[in-house]
Amino acid sequence: MSELNTQPNLGLPGVRYRHAYAPGDEFYEMLIEAHRGLGDEASELMNARLVLLLANHVGDLGVLRQAIAAARAGISMEPQDG
Amino acid sequence: MLSTYTYPKYAYRRPPEIGAAPLRRVPLVVVGAGPVGLAAAIDGAQRGVPVLLLDEDDTVSVGSRGLCYAKRALEVLDRLGVGDRVVAKGVTWNVGRTFHHEREVFRFDLLPESGHRRPGMVNLQQYWLEQFLVERAAVLPGVELRWKNRVVGVRPGQGEAGATEIDVETPDGRYTLQADWLVVADGARSPIRRMLGLDIEGKVFQDRFLIADVVMKGELFPVDRTERWFWFDPPFHGGPGVPASQGTQAGTSVLLHREADDVWRIDFQLGWNPDPRDAEAEKQPERVIPRIRALFDQQGYGHVDFELEWVSVYTFQCRRMKAFRHGRVLFTGDAAHQVSPFGARGANSGLQDSDNLMWKLALVMQGAAPERLLDSYAREREQAADENILNSTRATDFITPKSRVSRNFRRAVLTLAAEHPFARGLVNSGRLSVPTSYVDSPLSTPDRTRAGDEFAGWTAPGAPAEDAPWPADDGGGWLLERLHRLGEGGSGFVLMLFRDLPTEAEREVIDELAGATVPVRTLLVDPGGLAARRYDASPGTAYLMRPDQHVAARWRRLESGAARAALARATGQS
């Protein structure tokens, strides 16, 4: 069974990065920017759609199961504030 | 009043131009004797250009302000003759640790490999750096430094032969002079930028940080293992208006640095409050001291005594001028661009502005290069400013998230980082200053290696030079220092040839380059050592290095036509 990859894996194929943080920072900025101008509910919807799009791309249900478990781990039942 | 530093008072002298006619015309005026203006003046004088440096004050930086000097800046400071003093007085560090609550979630090492003269970072209060630079400038006959000379008017092109007219106010009255060239280094609020009606555009962040400089007897860690520490949501900082003892409040950050003289710098995120009276209230010792006490208590240093040395509240923005060159007027440092401080990209990039500019200006002023070479200063340093703004903005957005979704993603990163390596790399408490590679610069000659023979590593045209140890059996020392010593007194261009002994054909090219209008000296470098590995060099590999120690061109085989073409390109002739 495939293992969920939690090593750094973001980047463009064939591109060498002088600084290891570069592709992650670029992705993170892209993600936050994509929510610009959206209200809280619209952002939640967008994130849910993104989860589904990416899950389908990953495909392997075994990997997805591990990802869901890792995401759920440590989240308490208490309401969180921002 | 600082207990660890006494401010020098520099002498004002009545300028001879007051009441004199006709207007005196000088080759170069630099305005602003902060780190960048001083660097420009020293560099210019070292290249044989006489410099008149004007400063409106008569002492050094008030407050510790800029603090972290990166490896590249230290290398520039070495070439200006103050590197050793800065490193000796300052505090060296390479490792940064980032915590979420009490748990470490990320660690970086600015210098993961040995074999470099300078460390990843040295912390030193800005007043010390400026004092060292002033003392260096004072021994150079080419620098005339005038204190209490405040520029109040600038008229580009109004002087003889296109010179700029400059009005200067002094305690003895006003005078006007003309400068063929004007380098502006008058800081973030740049009066000259305003006088010329030039814009500076970018993003203002709605947040504030409290900086406290604290003198401490006792240590958080041994001085030879100094680290930068950053906390997201520390257990000891409660945010604005909340007494420190009440524990965590979401969205609060704290940064800790060690400085010279047992002084520690602590930054506390306060959040946004547009009322300036609130900032005043936050600076009061009754508010500041409990915050510091809470940090030390939580770290196990509750027994240690400390004294508050200096306090300030700052806001920040990321912005730059559209163009750094306006004819004969060149903008450098904070006058041209500003960044938020996470990542130490302010003074570090300003020093590199000066490093990039002054060799070009010297060549132009000496008639050895066309004026359009200065367009490359603007282009290269505007690119660098964009890179610094990009990285500083990303860090600031992570440290001060502004929407619910942004705070959510940040919390997701911080909680995942405890367990998963990929998330650690996303934790952004500041990407520390690194030199820019001038990718696609018109001065660089692209590689033209045969397929399968491409260069590996990070020393492509436009890239900064990599340091390496110089063989002990050849006198020891360092490659960058050798490059500088060889270039000194000449144009500054050096050809690095990886050979023990040049071939006859190579000798001919070496001699030809030595006699060029912009003469190039040659440094023979051991083809079998660490330097060769860093430059991916084999015997016969040649690198043309610019005076600012960036790569202009490189070849597997040195050849006359290519070398001359690369030199012409690197000096704006083609």
Contacts between the chains, C-beta under 8 A, distances in Angstrom:
chain1	res1	chain2	res2	distance
A	5	B	422	7.8
A	6	B	419	7.8
A	6	B	420	4.0
A	6	B	421	5.9
A	6	B	422	5.3
A	6	B	423	7.7
A	7	B	421	5.4
A	7	B	422	6.0
A	8	B	421	6.5
A	8	B	422	4.8
A	8	B	425	5.1
A	9	B	422	6.3
A	10	B	422	7.6
A	18	B	434	7.9
A	18	B	437	7.3
A	18	B	458	6.1
A	19	B	431	7.2
A	19	B	434	6.7
A	20	B	425	6.6
A	21	B	425	5.8
A	21	B	428	7.5
A	21	B	431	5.9
A	24	B	422	7.7
A	24	B	425	4.8
A	24	B	426	5.0
A	25	B	391	7.5
A	25	B	394	5.2
A	25	B	426	7.8
A	25	B	428	6.5
A	25	B	431	7.1
A	28	B	394	7.2
A	28	B	398	7.5
A	28	B	409	7.6
A	28	B	413	7.8
A	28	B	426	5.7
A	28	B	428	7.4
A	29	B	394	5.5
A	29	B	397	7.4
A	31	B	409	6.8
A	32	B	397	6.5
A	32	B	405	7.7
A	32	B	406	5.4
A	32	B	409	6.6
A	35	B	403	7.0
A	35	B	405	4.9
A	35	B	406	7.4
A	38	B	405	7.5
A	40	B	404	5.3
A	40	B	405	7.2
A	43	B	403	7.7
A	43	B	404	7.2
A	43	B	405	4.1
A	44	B	405	7.9
A	47	B	405	7.3
A	70	B	416	7.6
A	70	B	419	7.2
A	70	B	420	6.9
A	73	B	419	7.4
A	74	B	415	6.4
A	74	B	418	8.0
A	80	B	411	7.7
A	81	B	250	6.4
A	82	B	250	6.1
A	82	B	251	7.5
A	82	B	404	5.2
A	82	B	407	4.6
A	82	B	408	7.4
